[in-house]
């Protein structure tokens, strides 16, 4: 787990002690209607001043704002969402994060476009996307991108907010104590199986390559790489997204080298073995896709 994921995870764990409801309270069904807030800042304008190190890239900061007639839980959800999005945007700079929290979105975007130090502290991408709603649980995927030593680096994390309790919950809290070991084993089997699968897109690419040597095909899996790929793509809770009571997906951040060696980044695990790992599988039998409201 990289430093950025560790930092965000620490923030989320600390947040769990806030906003809980009394034991026995009936959980609220989470809202599904939302609009996006935040925005995009273009690449740094050329001038006499030396541009920021990451100035050649645009900055995308986006997060959802949910609608619901239940004002108090809605405010807790939306406040948590914005803080997560800002934490992802300014990870590693607590002082800047604290200052940005008090600003409007318009002001945050404005200083990203004119303040060199603020721009250098920011990620190139911090997008929090709602993916599913199961009863009181709202599921999100956080996409991040920042400048690395040689090329942009990508991060991905799946998060869960309990609307009834008014706080985020660890993904692992929804599963039994042995789930990590089982998921690790299922994932390794999925990685190994991917080397035996025929990819239609790759097959078509190879056909084009036979006619044109300049064509490059990313998927060039070799059985000698199975062990390395299984070790590189090991299970971690922040990579798991819940798709239903019998289905989860494990998604790894995009990395050009590993995609060529190991194939696509998403592994779907489904069936009765997955359902048996949930503490309460009934909570995830019927989901709702969040409904984006456009202006």
C-alpha positions as CSV (number, residue, x, y, z in Angstrom):
1,X,0.0,0.0,0.0
2,X,1.5,3.3,-1.0
3,X,1.9,6.4,1.2
4,X,-1.1,8.1,-0.3
5,X,-3.4,5.2,0.4
6,X,-2.1,4.9,4.0
7,X,-2.7,8.6,4.7
8,X,-6.2,8.5,3.4
9,X,-6.9,5.3,5.3
10,X,-5.8,6.8,8.5
11,X,-8.1,9.8,7.9
12,X,-11.1,7.4,7.3
13,X,-10.4,5.3,10.4
14,X,-10.3,8.4,12.6
15,X,-13.5,9.6,11.0
16,X,-15.4,6.5,12.1
17,X,-15.8,7.8,15.7
18,X,-17.8,10.8,14.6
19,X,-21.5,10.9,14.1
20,X,-22.6,7.5,15.3
21,X,-26.3,6.9,16.2
22,X,-27.6,5.1,19.3
23,X,-27.7,1.3,19.3
24,X,-30.9,-0.1,18.0
25,X,-31.7,2.9,15.8
26,X,-33.3,2.0,12.5
27,X,-30.8,2.5,9.6
28,X,-31.9,5.0,6.9
29,X,-31.9,4.1,3.3
30,X,-29.2,6.1,1.7
31,X,-30.0,8.6,-1.1
32,X,-29.1,7.8,-4.7
33,X,-29.6,11.2,-6.5
34,X,-26.6,13.4,-6.8
35,X,-24.8,16.0,-8.8
36,X,-21.0,16.5,-9.3
37,X,-19.1,19.4,-7.7
38,X,-15.5,20.5,-8.0
39,X,-14.1,21.1,-11.4
40,X,-11.1,21.0,-13.7
41,X,-8.1,23.4,-13.8
42,X,-6.2,23.7,-17.1
43,X,-2.5,23.3,-17.6
44,X,-0.4,26.1,-16.2
45,X,-0.2,29.1,-18.4
46,X,3.2,29.9,-19.8
47,X,4.9,33.0,-18.4
48,X,8.1,34.5,-17.1
49,X,8.0,32.4,-13.9
50,X,9.2,28.8,-13.8
51,X,6.0,26.7,-14.0
52,X,5.2,24.2,-11.3
53,X,6.7,20.7,-11.7
54,X,3.2,19.3,-12.4
55,X,2.1,22.4,-14.4
56,X,2.0,20.7,-17.8
57,X,-1.0,18.6,-16.5
58,X,-4.5,19.7,-15.9
59,X,-6.0,19.1,-12.4
60,X,-9.3,17.3,-12.1
61,X,-11.1,17.5,-8.7
62,X,-14.6,16.0,-8.7
63,X,-16.9,14.7,-6.0
64,X,-20.7,14.0,-5.7
65,X,-23.2,16.0,-3.7
66,X,-26.3,14.0,-2.7
67,X,-29.9,15.1,-2.4
68,X,-32.2,13.9,0.5
69,X,-34.9,15.4,2.6
70,X,-33.2,14.0,5.7
71,X,-31.1,17.1,6.4
72,X,-28.8,15.9,9.2
73,X,-27.6,12.6,7.7
74,X,-27.4,14.2,4.3
75,X,-25.1,16.9,5.6
76,X,-22.9,14.3,7.3
77,X,-22.6,12.4,4.1
78,X,-21.8,15.4,1.9
79,X,-19.4,16.8,4.4
80,X,-17.5,13.5,4.6
81,X,-17.4,13.3,0.8
82,X,-16.0,16.7,0.3
83,X,-13.3,16.1,3.0
84,X,-12.3,12.8,1.4
85,X,-12.0,14.6,-2.0
86,X,-9.9,17.4,-0.6
87,X,-7.7,15.0,1.3
88,X,-7.1,13.1,-2.0
89,X,-6.3,16.4,-3.7
90,X,-3.9,17.8,-1.1
91,X,-2.5,14.6,0.5
92,X,0.7,15.2,2.3
93,X,0.0,18.8,3.2
94,X,-2.2,19.0,6.3
95,X,-2.0,22.8,6.6
96,X,-3.1,23.3,3.0
97,X,-5.9,20.8,3.5
98,X,-7.1,22.6,6.5
99,X,-7.1,25.9,4.7
100,X,-8.9,24.5,1.6
101,X,-11.6,22.9,3.7
102,X,-12.8,26.4,4.7
103,X,-12.9,27.6,1.0
104,X,-15.6,27.4,-1.6
105,X,-15.0,25.1,-4.6
106,X,-14.7,28.1,-6.8
107,X,-11.9,29.5,-4.6
108,X,-10.1,26.1,-4.4
109,X,-10.1,25.9,-8.2
110,X,-9.0,29.5,-8.5
111,X,-5.9,29.2,-6.3
112,X,-5.0,25.9,-8.1
113,X,-4.8,28.0,-11.2
114,X,-2.7,30.8,-9.9
115,X,-0.7,29.8,-6.8
116,X,2.4,27.8,-7.7
117,X,3.0,26.2,-4.3
118,X,-0.7,25.1,-4.1
119,X,-0.5,23.6,-7.6
120,X,2.7,21.7,-6.8
121,X,1.1,20.2,-3.7
122,X,-2.0,19.0,-5.6
123,X,-2.6,15.7,-7.3
124,X,-3.4,15.8,-11.0
125,X,-6.6,13.8,-10.4
126,X,-8.8,13.4,-7.3
127,X,-12.2,12.0,-8.3
128,X,-14.6,10.4,-5.9
129,X,-17.3,8.5,-7.9
130,X,-20.4,6.9,-6.3
131,X,-20.8,3.4,-7.6
132,X,-23.7,1.7,-5.8
133,X,-26.2,2.0,-3.0
134,X,-27.2,-1.0,-0.8
135,X,-29.7,0.0,1.8
136,X,-27.9,2.4,4.2
137,X,-24.5,1.8,2.5
138,X,-23.2,4.2,-0.2
139,X,-20.2,2.8,-2.1
140,X,-17.5,5.0,-3.7
141,X,-14.4,4.6,-5.8
142,X,-11.6,7.2,-5.4
143,X,-9.4,7.7,-8.4
144,X,-6.1,9.6,-7.9
145,X,-3.2,10.5,-10.1
146,X,0.1,12.3,-9.3
147,X,3.5,12.9,-10.9
148,X,5.9,10.1,-10.3
149,X,9.6,9.7,-11.1
150,X,9.1,8.8,-14.7
151,X,5.4,9.0,-15.5
152,X,2.1,9.7,-13.8
153,X,1.2,7.3,-11.0
154,X,-2.3,6.1,-10.4
155,X,-4.2,5.1,-7.3
156,X,-7.6,3.6,-6.6
157,X,-9.5,3.0,-3.4
158,X,-13.0,1.7,-2.6
159,X,-14.9,3.3,0.3
160,X,-18.1,2.7,2.2
161,X,-20.3,5.2,4.0
162,X,-23.0,4.0,6.4
163,X,-25.8,6.6,6.0
164,X,-27.7,5.3,9.1
165,X,-24.7,5.8,11.4
166,X,-23.5,8.9,9.7
167,X,-19.9,7.7,9.2
168,X,-17.6,5.8,7.0
169,X,-17.0,2.1,7.7
170,X,-14.0,-0.1,6.7
171,X,-14.9,-2.4,3.9
172,X,-13.5,-5.3,5.9
173,X,-16.1,-4.7,8.6
174,X,-18.7,-6.0,6.3
175,X,-17.0,-9.4,6.0
176,X,-16.2,-12.3,8.3
177,X,-12.8,-12.6,10.0
178,X,-11.5,-15.2,7.5
179,X,-12.5,-13.2,4.5
180,X,-9.1,-11.8,3.7
181,X,-7.4,-15.2,3.5
182,X,-10.2,-16.5,1.3
183,X,-10.2,-13.5,-1.0
184,X,-6.4,-13.8,-1.3
185,X,-6.7,-17.4,-2.4
186,X,-9.6,-16.6,-4.8
187,X,-7.7,-13.7,-6.3
188,X,-4.6,-15.7,-6.9
189,X,-6.6,-18.3,-8.7
190,X,-8.2,-15.6,-10.8
191,X,-4.8,-14.2,-11.7
192,X,-3.6,-17.6,-12.8
193,X,-6.8,-18.3,-14.7
194,X,-6.4,-15.0,-16.6
195,X,-3.3,-16.4,-18.3
196,X,-5.4,-19.2,-19.8
197,X,-8.2,-17.0,-21.0
198,X,-8.5,-15.9,-24.6
199,X,-8.9,-12.2,-24.9
200,X,-10.9,-11.3,-28.1
201,X,-9.5,-7.8,-28.3
202,X,-5.9,-9.1,-28.0
203,X,-6.6,-11.8,-30.6
204,X,-7.9,-9.2,-33.0
205,X,-4.8,-7.1,-32.2
206,X,-2.5,-9.9,-33.0
207,X,-4.2,-10.4,-36.4
208,X,-3.6,-6.7,-37.2
209,X,0.0,-7.0,-36.0
210,X,0.5,-9.9,-38.5
211,X,-0.3,-7.4,-41.3
212,X,1.5,-4.5,-39.8
213,X,4.6,-4.9,-37.6
214,X,4.2,-1.4,-36.2
215,X,1.0,-2.4,-34.3
216,X,1.6,-2.9,-30.6
217,X,-0.5,-5.3,-28.5
218,X,-0.5,-4.7,-24.7
219,X,-1.6,-8.1,-23.6
220,X,1.4,-10.4,-24.1
221,X,1.0,-12.8,-21.2
222,X,3.7,-15.4,-20.7
223,X,3.2,-18.3,-18.3
224,X,6.7,-17.6,-16.8
225,X,5.2,-14.3,-15.4
226,X,2.3,-16.0,-13.5
227,X,4.1,-16.1,-10.1
228,X,5.4,-12.5,-10.4
229,X,1.9,-11.3,-11.3
230,X,0.2,-13.2,-8.5
231,X,2.7,-11.6,-6.0
232,X,2.4,-8.1,-7.5
233,X,-1.4,-8.3,-7.6
234,X,-2.0,-9.4,-4.0
235,X,-5.2,-8.7,-2.2
236,X,-5.8,-5.6,-0.2
237,X,-9.1,-4.3,1.2
238,X,-8.9,-0.9,-0.4
239,X,-9.0,-2.7,-3.8
240,X,-12.3,-4.5,-3.2
241,X,-15.6,-3.1,-4.5
242,X,-18.9,-4.8,-3.6
243,X,-21.1,-5.5,-6.7
244,X,-23.7,-7.6,-4.9
245,X,-24.3,-10.4,-2.3
246,X,-22.4,-12.9,-4.5
247,X,-20.1,-10.6,-6.5
248,X,-17.1,-8.4,-5.7
249,X,-14.4,-7.0,-8.0
250,X,-10.7,-6.5,-7.2
251,X,-9.3,-3.6,-9.2
252,X,-5.6,-2.6,-9.3
253,X,-4.4,0.9,-10.3
254,X,-3.3,1.3,-14.0
255,X,0.4,0.7,-14.5
256,X,1.5,0.3,-18.2
257,X,4.3,-2.3,-17.4
258,X,2.1,-4.5,-15.3
259,X,-0.8,-4.4,-17.7
260,X,1.5,-5.7,-20.5
261,X,2.9,-8.4,-18.2
262,X,-0.2,-9.4,-16.3
263,X,-3.2,-8.3,-18.4
264,X,-6.2,-6.1,-17.4
265,X,-6.4,-4.8,-13.8
266,X,-9.9,-6.0,-12.9
267,X,-10.7,-9.4,-11.4
268,X,-14.3,-10.4,-10.7
269,X,-15.0,-12.9,-7.9
270,X,-18.5,-14.3,-7.7
271,X,-20.7,-17.1,-6.5
272,X,-21.6,-18.8,-3.3
273,X,-18.0,-18.7,-1.9
274,X,-18.2,-14.9,-2.0
275,X,-21.7,-14.7,-0.4
276,X,-20.5,-16.9,2.5
277,X,-17.9,-14.2,3.4
278,X,-20.4,-11.4,4.1
279,X,-21.5,-10.8,7.7
280,X,-24.9,-9.9,6.4
281,X,-25.2,-10.9,2.7
282,X,-28.9,-9.9,2.7
283,X,-27.8,-6.2,2.9
284,X,-26.3,-6.5,-0.5
285,X,-28.8,-8.5,-2.5
286,X,-30.5,-5.5,-4.0
287,X,-28.5,-2.4,-5.0
288,X,-29.3,0.9,-6.7
289,X,-27.1,2.7,-9.2
290,X,-26.6,6.3,-8.1
291,X,-28.6,8.6,-10.3
292,X,-26.7,11.7,-11.5
293,X,-28.8,14.8,-11.8
294,X,-27.6,17.1,-14.6
295,X,-28.3,20.8,-14.8
